[in-house]
Amino acid sequence: MKKIGIIGMGALGLLFGGKMLEASRDGRLDAQVSFLMDDARLARYAGARYTVNGVEADYPRTAPRDFGAADLILFATKYTGLPQAIECVAPSVKRDTVFLSVLNGISSERMIAERYGAGHVLYAVAQEMDAQRTGESLRYVNAGRILMGVPRGGSAALQRDLEAVAGVFDRSGIHYAVEKDIESRLWSKLMLNVGINQTCMLFDTGYGGALVQDSAARAVLVSAMREVIPVANRAGVPLNENDLAEYLAIVGRLSPEALPSMAQDRRARRPSEVDIFAGEIIRQGRAFGIPTPVNDWILSRVREIERGYA
């Protein structure tokens, strides 16, 4: 993979894209790596300098038409910006471009496949990181890892794509694991996000505040996650209480003061990704005839908070 484009300069884009850029500069990764963005963003961020854990980092930004055909495109935008991002990268897409999304939720792979075909769309989830971007500064204690794999029925060509991306990550120092059942892993991470992201936003707290025993925040956290299990089961994914406990333990290892994305959204007074968390579970719950009262309440409460931004 000689040309790698990253779209999205949020926490995950800077975290994982930054590692690939560093590896390309010191010779570990023989590839051209750049962030891709449209002309308006190029103008807006011209001259911007970024810092990672206090160290200044230079991130090249390129219009897709100037970057040319990419071997790998990593999507790391917010869900609300994904449709625009999918169209933005079109000039860099060739017949065998590989796509990898580290977005939250279970919708991004489907949306990319609808535009460019499913033949080279890998499935992935990023977890265990506590990276936060504030302005042009990225800080993290835990860099986390990417769990990735080939969806059910994936081709031999897609398996080869997976091996090629694993090689890029090996040379870039990005922690990852290859999952045999990546779709179950995506649902597991969705269950976590439905709990921790939404709870931290509602209670305006970091990871630690959502885990306090016998607190209202923890009650909402666990109840919201628990509603995902029967919905996932009806969708053919065998989530259970052990998965819930595993992901609560993961949160317990993160920096307690760090904020997940929706809590950051609240403090920045910007729209959140509630539609791919509570909204997704509500929609699928209705389709399966499964009640989701906790997520119904969460969606209503988050919308109320967002209306207060004006």
Contacts in CASP RR format, 6 or more apart in sequence:
PFRMAT RR
TARGET T0000
AUTHOR 0000-0000-0000
METHOD contacts of the structure
MODEL  1
MKKIGIIGMGALGLLFGGKMLEASRDGRLDAQVSFLMDDARLARYAGARY
TVNGVEADYPRTAPRDFGAADLILFATKYTGLPQAIECVAPSVKRDTVFL
SVLNGISSERMIAERYGAGHVLYAVAQEMDAQRTGESLRYVNAGRILMGV
PRGGSAALQRDLEAVAGVFDRSGIHYAVEKDIESRLWSKLMLNVGINQTC
MLFDTGYGGALVQDSAARAVLVSAMREVIPVANRAGVPLNENDLAEYLAI
VGRLSPEALPSMAQDRRARRPSEVDIFAGEIIRQGRAFGIPTPVNDWILS
RVREIERGYA
1 31 0 8 1.000
1 71 0 8 1.000
1 72 0 8 1.000
1 98 0 8 1.000
1 164 0 8 1.000
1 165 0 8 1.000
1 168 0 8 1.000
2 30 0 8 1.000
2 31 0 8 1.000
2 32 0 8 1.000
2 71 0 8 1.000
3 31 0 8 1.000
3 32 0 8 1.000
3 67 0 8 1.000
3 68 0 8 1.000
3 69 0 8 1.000
3 70 0 8 1.000
3 71 0 8 1.000
3 72 0 8 1.000
4 20 0 8 1.000
4 31 0 8 1.000
4 32 0 8 1.000
4 33 0 8 1.000
4 34 0 8 1.000
4 70 0 8 1.000
4 71 0 8 1.000
4 72 0 8 1.000
4 73 0 8 1.000
4 74 0 8 1.000
4 168 0 8 1.000
5 33 0 8 1.000
5 34 0 8 1.000
5 35 0 8 1.000
5 36 0 8 1.000
5 67 0 8 1.000
5 70 0 8 1.000
5 72 0 8 1.000
5 73 0 8 1.000
5 74 0 8 1.000
5 89 0 8 1.000
5 92 0 8 1.000
6 13 0 8 1.000
6 16 0 8 1.000
6 17 0 8 1.000
6 20 0 8 1.000
6 33 0 8 1.000
6 34 0 8 1.000
6 35 0 8 1.000
6 36 0 8 1.000
6 73 0 8 1.000
6 74 0 8 1.000
6 76 0 8 1.000
7 35 0 8 1.000
7 36 0 8 1.000
7 37 0 8 1.000
7 73 0 8 1.000
7 74 0 8 1.000
7 75 0 8 1.000
7 76 0 8 1.000
7 77 0 8 1.000
7 85 0 8 1.000
7 88 0 8 1.000
7 89 0 8 1.000
8 35 0 8 1.000
8 37 0 8 1.000
8 75 0 8 1.000
8 76 0 8 1.000
8 77 0 8 1.000
8 85 0 8 1.000
9 35 0 8 1.000
9 37 0 8 1.000
9 45 0 8 1.000
9 59 0 8 1.000
9 76 0 8 1.000
9 133 0 8 1.000
10 76 0 8 1.000
10 77 0 8 1.000
10 78 0 8 1.000
10 133 0 8 1.000
10 138 0 8 1.000
11 129 0 8 1.000
11 131 0 8 1.000
11 132 0 8 1.000
11 133 0 8 1.000
11 138 0 8 1.000
11 140 0 8 1.000
11 261 0 8 1.000
12 76 0 8 1.000
12 102 0 8 1.000
12 126 0 8 1.000
12 129 0 8 1.000
12 131 0 8 1.000
13 35 0 8 1.000
13 74 0 8 1.000
13 76 0 8 1.000
13 102 0 8 1.000
14 50 0 8 1.000
14 52 0 8 1.000
14 57 0 8 1.000
14 59 0 8 1.000
14 131 0 8 1.000
14 133 0 8 1.000
14 138 0 8 1.000
15 52 0 8 1.000
15 129 0 8 1.000
15 131 0 8 1.000
15 138 0 8 1.000
15 140 0 8 1.000
15 143 0 8 1.000
16 74 0 8 1.000
16 76 0 8 1.000
16 102 0 8 1.000
16 126 0 8 1.000
16 146 0 8 1.000
16 174 0 8 1.000
17 33 0 8 1.000
17 35 0 8 1.000
17 74 0 8 1.000
17 76 0 8 1.000
18 52 0 8 1.000
18 57 0 8 1.000
18 59 0 8 1.000
19 172 0 8 1.000
19 173 0 8 1.000
19 174 0 8 1.000
20 29 0 8 1.000
20 31 0 8 1.000
20 33 0 8 1.000
20 168 0 8 1.000
20 172 0 8 1.000
20 174 0 8 1.000
21 33 0 8 1.000
21 57 0 8 1.000
21 59 0 8 1.000
21 60 0 8 1.000
22 172 0 8 1.000
23 29 0 8 1.000
23 171 0 8 1.000
23 172 0 8 1.000
23 173 0 8 1.000
24 30 0 8 1.000
24 31 0 8 1.000
24 32 0 8 1.000
24 33 0 8 1.000
28 171 0 8 1.000
28 172 0 8 1.000
28 173 0 8 1.000
29 168 0 8 1.000
29 171 0 8 1.000
29 172 0 8 1.000
31 71 0 8 1.000
31 168 0 8 1.000
33 60 0 8 1.000
34 60 0 8 1.000
34 61 0 8 1.000
34 62 0 8 1.000
34 67 0 8 1.000
35 59 0 8 1.000
35 60 0 8 1.000
35 61 0 8 1.000
35 62 0 8 1.000
36 61 0 8 1.000
36 62 0 8 1.000
36 63 0 8 1.000
36 64 0 8 1.000
36 67 0 8 1.000
36 70 0 8 1.000
36 73 0 8 1.000
36 88 0 8 1.000
36 89 0 8 1.000
36 92 0 8 1.000
37 45 0 8 1.000
37 61 0 8 1.000
37 62 0 8 1.000
37 63 0 8 1.000
37 88 0 8 1.000
38 63 0 8 1.000
38 84 0 8 1.000
38 88 0 8 1.000
39 63 0 8 1.000
41 61 0 8 1.000
42 61 0 8 1.000
42 63 0 8 1.000
45 61 0 8 1.000
48 136 0 8 1.000
49 56 0 8 1.000
49 58 0 8 1.000
49 136 0 8 1.000
50 56 0 8 1.000
50 57 0 8 1.000
50 58 0 8 1.000
50 59 0 8 1.000
50 136 0 8 1.000
50 137 0 8 1.000
50 138 0 8 1.000
51 57 0 8 1.000
51 136 0 8 1.000
51 137 0 8 1.000
51 138 0 8 1.000
52 138 0 8 1.000
52 139 0 8 1.000
53 138 0 8 1.000
53 139 0 8 1.000
53 140 0 8 1.000
54 137 0 8 1.000
54 139 0 8 1.000
63 91 0 8 1.000
64 88 0 8 1.000
64 89 0 8 1.000
64 90 0 8 1.000
64 91 0 8 1.000
64 92 0 8 1.000
65 91 0 8 1.000
65 92 0 8 1.000
67 91 0 8 1.000
67 92 0 8 1.000
68 91 0 8 1.000
68 92 0 8 1.000
69 92 0 8 1.000
69 93 0 8 1.000
69 94 0 8 1.000
69 97 0 8 1.000
70 89 0 8 1.000
70 92 0 8 1.000
70 93 0 8 1.000
70 94 0 8 1.000
70 97 0 8 1.000
71 96 0 8 1.000
71 97 0 8 1.000
71 98 0 8 1.000
71 164 0 8 1.000
72 97 0 8 1.000
72 98 0 8 1.000
72 99 0 8 1.000
72 100 0 8 1.000
72 164 0 8 1.000
72 165 0 8 1.000
72 168 0 8 1.000
73 89 0 8 1.000
73 92 0 8 1.000
73 93 0 8 1.000
73 97 0 8 1.000
73 98 0 8 1.000
73 99 0 8 1.000
73 100 0 8 1.000
74 100 0 8 1.000
74 101 0 8 1.000
74 102 0 8 1.000
75 82 0 8 1.000
75 85 0 8 1.000
75 86 0 8 1.000
75 99 0 8 1.000
75 100 0 8 1.000
75 101 0 8 1.000
75 102 0 8 1.000
75 103 0 8 1.000
75 108 0 8 1.000
75 112 0 8 1.000
76 101 0 8 1.000
76 102 0 8 1.000
76 103 0 8 1.000
77 85 0 8 1.000
77 103 0 8 1.000
78 103 0 8 1.000
78 261 0 8 1.000
78 273 0 8 1.000
79 103 0 8 1.000
79 104 0 8 1.000
79 105 0 8 1.000
79 107 0 8 1.000
79 108 0 8 1.000
79 273 0 8 1.000
79 275 0 8 1.000
79 276 0 8 1.000
80 271 0 8 1.000
80 273 0 8 1.000
82 103 0 8 1.000
82 108 0 8 1.000
82 111 0 8 1.000
83 111 0 8 1.000
86 111 0 8 1.000
86 112 0 8 1.000
86 115 0 8 1.000
86 116 0 8 1.000
87 115 0 8 1.000
93 116 0 8 1.000
96 120 0 8 1.000
97 116 0 8 1.000
97 120 0 8 1.000
98 120 0 8 1.000
98 122 0 8 1.000
98 161 0 8 1.000
98 164 0 8 1.000
98 165 0 8 1.000
99 112 0 8 1.000
99 116 0 8 1.000
99 120 0 8 1.000
99 121 0 8 1.000
99 122 0 8 1.000
100 122 0 8 1.000
100 124 0 8 1.000
100 146 0 8 1.000
100 148 0 8 1.000
100 165 0 8 1.000
101 108 0 8 1.000
101 109 0 8 1.000
101 112 0 8 1.000
101 124 0 8 1.000
102 124 0 8 1.000
102 125 0 8 1.000
102 126 0 8 1.000
102 146 0 8 1.000
104 189 0 8 1.000
104 190 0 8 1.000
104 193 0 8 1.000
104 197 0 8 1.000
104 261 0 8 1.000
104 273 0 8 1.000
104 276 0 8 1.000
104 277 0 8 1.000
105 186 0 8 1.000
105 189 0 8 1.000
105 190 0 8 1.000
105 193 0 8 1.000
105 273 0 8 1.000
105 276 0 8 1.000
105 277 0 8 1.000
105 280 0 8 1.000
106 186 0 8 1.000
106 187 0 8 1.000
106 190 0 8 1.000
106 276 0 8 1.000
106 280 0 8 1.000
107 276 0 8 1.000
107 280 0 8 1.000
109 121 0 8 1.000
109 122 0 8 1.000
109 123 0 8 1.000
109 151 0 8 1.000
112 121 0 8 1.000
113 119 0 8 1.000
113 121 0 8 1.000
119 154 0 8 1.000
119 155 0 8 1.000
119 157 0 8 1.000
119 158 0 8 1.000
120 157 0 8 1.000
120 158 0 8 1.000
120 161 0 8 1.000
121 158 0 8 1.000
122 148 0 8 1.000
122 149 0 8 1.000
122 150 0 8 1.000
122 158 0 8 1.000
122 161 0 8 1.000
122 162 0 8 1.000
122 165 0 8 1.000
123 148 0 8 1.000
123 149 0 8 1.000
123 150 0 8 1.000
123 151 0 8 1.000
123 182 0 8 1.000
123 183 0 8 1.000
123 186 0 8 1.000
124 146 0 8 1.000
124 147 0 8 1.000
124 148 0 8 1.000
124 149 0 8 1.000
124 182 0 8 1.000
125 146 0 8 1.000
125 147 0 8 1.000
125 148 0 8 1.000
125 182 0 8 1.000
125 185 0 8 1.000
125 186 0 8 1.000
125 189 0 8 1.000
126 144 0 8 1.000
126 145 0 8 1.000
126 146 0 8 1.000
126 147 0 8 1.000
127 144 0 8 1.000
127 145 0 8 1.000
127 147 0 8 1.000
127 189 0 8 1.000
127 192 0 8 1.000
127 250 0 8 1.000
128 142 0 8 1.000
128 144 0 8 1.000
128 145 0 8 1.000
128 250 0 8 1.000
128 253 0 8 1.000
128 254 0 8 1.000
129 140 0 8 1.000
129 142 0 8 1.000
129 143 0 8 1.000
129 144 0 8 1.000
129 145 0 8 1.000
130 140 0 8 1.000
130 141 0 8 1.000
130 142 0 8 1.000
130 207 0 8 1.000
130 254 0 8 1.000
130 255 0 8 1.000
130 258 0 8 1.000
131 138 0 8 1.000
131 139 0 8 1.000
131 140 0 8 1.000
131 143 0 8 1.000
132 138 0 8 1.000
132 139 0 8 1.000
132 140 0 8 1.000
132 258 0 8 1.000
132 259 0 8 1.000
132 264 0 8 1.000
141 254 0 8 1.000
141 255 0 8 1.000
141 258 0 8 1.000
142 253 0 8 1.000
142 254 0 8 1.000
142 255 0 8 1.000
143 175 0 8 1.000
144 175 0 8 1.000
145 174 0 8 1.000
145 175 0 8 1.000
145 176 0 8 1.000
145 177 0 8 1.000
146 169 0 8 1.000
146 174 0 8 1.000
146 175 0 8 1.000
146 176 0 8 1.000
146 177 0 8 1.000
147 176 0 8 1.000
147 177 0 8 1.000
147 178 0 8 1.000
147 179 0 8 1.000
147 182 0 8 1.000
147 185 0 8 1.000
148 162 0 8 1.000
148 165 0 8 1.000
148 166 0 8 1.000
148 176 0 8 1.000
148 177 0 8 1.000
148 178 0 8 1.000
148 179 0 8 1.000
148 182 0 8 1.000
149 162 0 8 1.000
149 178 0 8 1.000
149 179 0 8 1.000
149 182 0 8 1.000
150 158 0 8 1.000
150 159 0 8 1.000
150 162 0 8 1.000
150 182 0 8 1.000
151 182 0 8 1.000
151 183 0 8 1.000
152 183 0 8 1.000
162 178 0 8 1.000
166 176 0 8 1.000
166 178 0 8 1.000
168 174 0 8 1.000
169 175 0 8 1.000
169 176 0 8 1.000
179 185 0 8 1.000
183 237 0 8 1.000
184 237 0 8 1.000
184 238 0 8 1.000
184 239 0 8 1.000
187 228 0 8 1.000
187 232 0 8 1.000
187 235 0 8 1.000
187 237 0 8 1.000
187 239 0 8 1.000
188 239 0 8 1.000
188 243 0 8 1.000
188 246 0 8 1.000
188 247 0 8 1.000
189 247 0 8 1.000
190 228 0 8 1.000
190 232 0 8 1.000
190 277 0 8 1.000
190 280 0 8 1.000
191 225 0 8 1.000
191 228 0 8 1.000
191 229 0 8 1.000
191 232 0 8 1.000
191 239 0 8 1.000
191 243 0 8 1.000
191 244 0 8 1.000
191 247 0 8 1.000
192 225 0 8 1.000
192 247 0 8 1.000
192 250 0 8 1.000
192 251 0 8 1.000
193 260 0 8 1.000
193 277 0 8 1.000
194 224 0 8 1.000
194 225 0 8 1.000
194 227 0 8 1.000
194 228 0 8 1.000
194 277 0 8 1.000
194 278 0 8 1.000
194 281 0 8 1.000
194 295 0 8 1.000
195 220 0 8 1.000
195 221 0 8 1.000
195 222 0 8 1.000
195 224 0 8 1.000
195 225 0 8 1.000
195 277 0 8 1.000
196 207 0 8 1.000
196 210 0 8 1.000
196 221 0 8 1.000
196 251 0 8 1.000
196 260 0 8 1.000
197 260 0 8 1.000
197 261 0 8 1.000
197 262 0 8 1.000
197 263 0 8 1.000
197 273 0 8 1.000
197 277 0 8 1.000
198 220 0 8 1.000
198 224 0 8 1.000
198 262 0 8 1.000
198 274 0 8 1.000
198 277 0 8 1.000
198 278 0 8 1.000
198 298 0 8 1.000
198 302 0 8 1.000
199 205 0 8 1.000
199 210 0 8 1.000
199 217 0 8 1.000
199 218 0 8 1.000
199 220 0 8 1.000
199 221 0 8 1.000
199 224 0 8 1.000
200 206 0 8 1.000
200 207 0 8 1.000
200 209 0 8 1.000
200 210 0 8 1.000
200 217 0 8 1.000
200 259 0 8 1.000
200 260 0 8 1.000
200 262 0 8 1.000
200 263 0 8 1.000
201 260 0 8 1.000
201 262 0 8 1.000
201 263 0 8 1.000
201 265 0 8 1.000
201 266 0 8 1.000
201 272 0 8 1.000
201 274 0 8 1.000
201 302 0 8 1.000
201 305 0 8 1.000
202 217 0 8 1.000
202 220 0 8 1.000
202 298 0 8 1.000
202 301 0 8 1.000
202 302 0 8 1.000
202 305 0 8 1.000
203 209 0 8 1.000
203 210 0 8 1.000
203 216 0 8 1.000
203 217 0 8 1.000
203 220 0 8 1.000
204 263 0 8 1.000
204 266 0 8 1.000
204 267 0 8 1.000
205 217 0 8 1.000
205 263 0 8 1.000
206 256 0 8 1.000
206 257 0 8 1.000
206 258 0 8 1.000
206 259 0 8 1.000
206 260 0 8 1.000
206 263 0 8 1.000
207 251 0 8 1.000
207 252 0 8 1.000
207 254 0 8 1.000
207 255 0 8 1.000
207 256 0 8 1.000
207 257 0 8 1.000
207 258 0 8 1.000
207 259 0 8 1.000
207 260 0 8 1.000
208 251 0 8 1.000
208 252 0 8 1.000
208 256 0 8 1.000
208 257 0 8 1.000
209 215 0 8 1.000
209 217 0 8 1.000
209 256 0 8 1.000
210 217 0 8 1.000
210 218 0 8 1.000
210 221 0 8 1.000
210 251 0 8 1.000
211 217 0 8 1.000
211 218 0 8 1.000
211 221 0 8 1.000
211 248 0 8 1.000
211 251 0 8 1.000
211 252 0 8 1.000
211 256 0 8 1.000
212 218 0 8 1.000
220 294 0 8 1.000
220 298 0 8 1.000
222 244 0 8 1.000
222 248 0 8 1.000
223 294 0 8 1.000
224 278 0 8 1.000
224 294 0 8 1.000
224 295 0 8 1.000
224 298 0 8 1.000
225 244 0 8 1.000
225 247 0 8 1.000
225 248 0 8 1.000
226 244 0 8 1.000
227 281 0 8 1.000
227 292 0 8 1.000
227 293 0 8 1.000
227 294 0 8 1.000
227 295 0 8 1.000
228 239 0 8 1.000
228 281 0 8 1.000
229 239 0 8 1.000
229 240 0 8 1.000
229 241 0 8 1.000
229 243 0 8 1.000
229 244 0 8 1.000
230 288 0 8 1.000
230 290 0 8 1.000
231 281 0 8 1.000
231 284 0 8 1.000
231 285 0 8 1.000
231 288 0 8 1.000
231 290 0 8 1.000
231 292 0 8 1.000
232 238 0 8 1.000
232 239 0 8 1.000
233 239 0 8 1.000
234 284 0 8 1.000
234 285 0 8 1.000
234 288 0 8 1.000
234 290 0 8 1.000
235 284 0 8 1.000
235 288 0 8 1.000
259 267 0 8 1.000
261 272 0 8 1.000
261 273 0 8 1.000
262 272 0 8 1.000
262 273 0 8 1.000
262 274 0 8 1.000
262 277 0 8 1.000
262 302 0 8 1.000
265 271 0 8 1.000
265 272 0 8 1.000
265 273 0 8 1.000
266 272 0 8 1.000
266 305 0 8 1.000
269 309 0 8 1.000
270 309 0 8 1.000
271 306 0 8 1.000
272 302 0 8 1.000
272 306 0 8 1.000
274 298 0 8 1.000
274 299 0 8 1.000
274 302 0 8 1.000
274 303 0 8 1.000
277 295 0 8 1.000
278 292 0 8 1.000
278 295 0 8 1.000
278 296 0 8 1.000
278 298 0 8 1.000
278 299 0 8 1.000
278 302 0 8 1.000
279 295 0 8 1.000
279 299 0 8 1.000
281 292 0 8 1.000
281 295 0 8 1.000
282 292 0 8 1.000
282 295 0 8 1.000
282 296 0 8 1.000
282 299 0 8 1.000
284 290 0 8 1.000
285 291 0 8 1.000
285 292 0 8 1.000
END
